Each structure stands twice: as C-alpha cells, then as structure tokens.
C-alpha cells in the first residue's frame, strides 16, 4: 500500500514529468492550453481530496496495532469522469494444504477445499457412588464401600481424507491406566448401492441403547438387557440409508476379541450381525419422531466358550448376575453350538417428552442342554423441564448430543442450561433350563443437568432386586457423574 503522504509530492513530480507545462497561471495572465487545464483540474481535485483525508486522519483515534488503511474511502476520478472506489485486497486462496482450525464441539482442522479434516476429541466421566446392599449379597461378594472412579478417560483422533475416506482411533485409559482399544477403524463412503464400507474394531450393529454413544445416554449406565448384546469386536461392515435417511440397514461379520485384539483370540468364534431401522414418523426436524428397529445376530462359538455376566446398572458393584459361577450349571458346561439373538427396539419423541424401549431374546443351542433362552427388556421415559428435545441422528439411527437452549452462565439469569428428568424399569433373566445365571429387576430415577453441549452433571438413584439360587437381596445406590466430552 502506498502511504498517503506520497500525495504531497505529486505536484512536484508532475512538474518534473512535464517541465514545459506551467502548473499555475502566472500573474501576467498566461493562457493555458486545453491539456494544461485538464491536468490542472485533476491536480486541484487531488489536493482537495488529500486535505479531506488529512483532516479525517487528524481527528481519528487509532489504537495500537489497528489498521489505518483508508483505501476503501478514497475515490479517484476515472477517464469517464465517474468516481471509482478502491477495493480491499481479496482473500487469498488457501488451497488444499493449508489447515484451518475450527471448533465443532471439539478442535477441528480442515483444508481449504474441505477434502481433508481432522478432529481431536475425548471424554472424561468421573463417577462417585453411595451403595448399600443386603446381608446375603455382602456375605457372598464381600462388603462394599462408597467410592469413586474414572468410568471413562478417552482420547480420540478422527477425520476424513480425500473426501470419501474416514478414520477413527480412540483409546480408553480408565481403570488400570493402560490404553485399551475402543473404536479403531477405517471406512470408505459414497459407494454406489452399498453406501459405506467399514473395517476395524467397533460395535456390532445391535440395539438402540447399545449403539448410542456413552456421552449421549439418558442414564449413567446402559439398561440390564444390553448384557445379552454384543459389544465391540474386530470385523467388517456395510451400512447405508434410503428414502432421505428414513430407512437404514447395517450388516457385518465379526471375530470375537478382547480389549487387545491379537493371536490370543484365535480360538474365539465368529458372528454375523445386522440391524434395520426406520422412521415411519418424522416431523419438525426431529422434535417429533417414531423410531423402530430390528437386530439379528447369528453367533458361532467354534469351540470357544460363551458366558454372560453383568452389574445391576451400578458400575461400582459386583457382577451379581453371572452364568459361569454355578459349577455344573454354566453355559460352558452345556457346550454351546450356536446362538440366535434377536433385538426389538422402539423410541418415540414428542417435543420435550420421550419414550424408549427394547426387548432382547437369546436362543442358545447346546449339545448337552437343549436350547435355553435368555431374555431382557426395559422401558424408559424422559422429559426436559427446559423445553429441549432428544436429538436424533438419522445417519446412524441413534440419539445424539443434546444442545441446551441457553448454556449455563453464572452471570446470566436465563443461562441455566437444560434440565431433564428420567425414569427406567429394566429386567434381565439369565435362568433357563440348567443354566442358572440369576435374575434382576431394576428401577432407575435420573436427573440430568446439561450445562452446555459438552458438560453434563448426572444424578441416578438405582433400586435393584437380585434373585439367584445361591443368594438374593436388594441393592440401593445413589450415584453421580461429572461428564465432559469434546
């Protein structure tokens, strides 16, 4: 940019450039040519405009570091006589190699053309529980104490390459502090007729509560019935949506693995799991909807053992329900040949009110004990006192991040975040034939305070009735969680 003081020297430069032309009429009344008159008129216009700019700059207060560019205000005459406004410089093209930092519920980097994206994310779930259990349970499992834990402490890196290739790497450091696999996968999207192909370590496509992220569950823990559903395993999967995402299907093949997939899992079996979901009713951008879904899994142990155990929606207590502690009445003793697992799911959202429920049935064919059937179910209701609604993700057919109308702020009388009340009844039966895993019947009352889209406080009160051939009793727990995710 040329400094405005350069204009002071313009008359002198004009004189040097055109020495044969006098710049002003002398006192003797010299006659100017037509060209001289045009040049003189332009010089006088520039002098007047320069005086205006100088006066404006002298009256302005400029803060340190602020720009003093007045090019947008300076008008100059053109050969046509019309004023022309000097335009500010256009924004340079960032190209494909220049990352731009953004905040989208987490720190993101995006190339100039959007073909490459990367997001750094994570979650911290800090829990504390006050627990009381009946005497028979204490005698069987030992005393229990009020305590806390980091339920989850995860770091995640995910993104997109060349528009169509996505990836995610997430590890959980809760518990013993060693990083365990959670979601580690790659996928290719926009495949004609197929949609998306995914490969890696991720959740098998079964169940609504099981598929919903831990960050977006209504309660601190998933319902009892999800004990029968598969979790994360090593596999490949196809996924697609139809009819403007009103219908979705997912199909995958998986190998049963542990937290650290490797050669030690060679003896484990295989599974083939699929899920189909639909939205027969969807209005007002998801404020009103009806979700229906069906999951099926054929599981082939291939000589590996199968067993089920779970806590009663309280993570800081023992696995009171367990098919493998009653010697002679265990699934491993029955020599399992295959499993057929069916899950039915439904959810209804009507503004601030929501209902959700599922039923799980697991038919197990054994060589020594016929075909025992294990089952579980739950029904939950929730209501936002502040008028928000549960957010539904049509691509994954799961529930997503709640966004308060007004984020919590101690400086604002209206900034109270979002408040949600919830109630759930759930049941699980692990007894069938010679299999004696026990039964549980739960009530859970919940209160959620969403301070903003990334921070939540949860309060749950759980009453669980445990019934097993070897023990029985009630467990009461008041538990709370401070949750942060990005």
Steps between C-alpha positions, in 0.01 A plus 500: 500500500638847407506732799265796472784748559631410155221721365683807638766451234258448214503864377881505500514173310253635248722804455806282444312276262359789296754787535372676190155546655450764773292364785328832586409808299746778577411854598559608143189312389666225292253298295482123581453237235208253522733221619648726767153587626409130533821424690453802724141398579612148597779633721261733680256211554777288651612785724147554631452128559836477674402782734177315588690178574755684714224667701327165552820330616584782741155469663506120532629310800695195385569222749842332497517226240183614325503550124501852354422391146258750348507352153137401530408867550720662236318583175686597187367625170521274202531582132121478481460755777331250735642446850671165558528346844822319582413141602667322793726208404316173442549205737773274376411146398616272782531200269485141616807500725419780742309372808245729662426448872130486592288415805217253436437358845873425489820627340493446121739567216376527142676554169404789277288285270351285779643174362710442813367531853632399839341527844656450841249380757463322829282440803533491879232334714569542872264292717428472870252259659343445842395133511311282747446125450315237703680253727484192272669696223768628737571148623531371145692788339654674800435845646456796271615857559405844375757581236572668171676433171578634158241300311647613170812700410535493125690684232392489137631601160266484202466657160458479124750459216429567132130565581394133504734331752429532874696374799482491878750400769376505860664357811370478856740555793245447780548212743863387517621790287611291203357608167232258381344484154153645468429628149786448255375484143516624142212538257430600141174679421285592201529154341219450244221273628706408809551831677782451750756225555664489845782282635661492845398475866154643575154416634299231329172646361251379762264701722416868543639555850811297414565700181450841663823662618578493873501881488136519389332234715215625717630307804849439635496133401328306225196289583524143634390339172810618312697233688376259232607720209847490343733794551813592306674235291734475204313497170380645172164667437280648228258783579257714299185713526205538262204733443662814639643303795158375607616138459841361593674165496831366632661158452833372631722199567704494822762307694462486879800679654605660827615852584834429326425304179772251416601134461348418840156538338562230239280245682203738518206468265339712231177696480279644226293795618255734329265784590216666311332821619220724379338836567130462414436839660744793495400867536633840602867409451477213745298663775235240423593151381435129527799266470468124445781249469589131480838335558604141442828320572606143418792409724722195449735433795713256298611322815535818704312553825200733543385660824308802628552716805390849596460757775156646585557838324752592771858471379660515846346173624553131424366294211204359692363333186737245350437184300848363580514478883266203559718197422310242300241760399716723282478576130853371453390165646210478252737510200343775287463433129348830380291800608213686338456845651206729417450857621188717452527875559268800494522867596245782494589867532226761539669828575648499849349156578653170391435126535748226414498123542659176381456124529788252462466124452800266478436139393805284566536158342715266708616141459421401860209716621263557209422861409481733801361851444627809682313830482487860613299818448466860613278805464607856577335841492659845515389863498692826454385756756661778293335409168782332306458166325712192442705536182477216248775414250337364184829375353574262790140456628610592854455791738755780498629803691244712689538875440350725773294800394713710735839386626563530871661828602535630858478854356165453325158455659380296198812286460398186690583238237262208437333291774363151436309255721504127414363170632589147388378149580717211379518125544744220415451123529808278470321185621388239250507121527819399674652848456488692830626853452243678715238771450491874563221756510602868499350846549717801415408865558718758328560874489721655231636852495652594164707810577588530130536256210828366642450486879237308697428414862304176561324374812357145504325304774486123434297232678588147391345170611738206452377140498742210459489139618807568717408846632241778478450852628456868421757757395438876536734755351517877468757579234616811322718585203684806373526453125708697252538414133622675190 
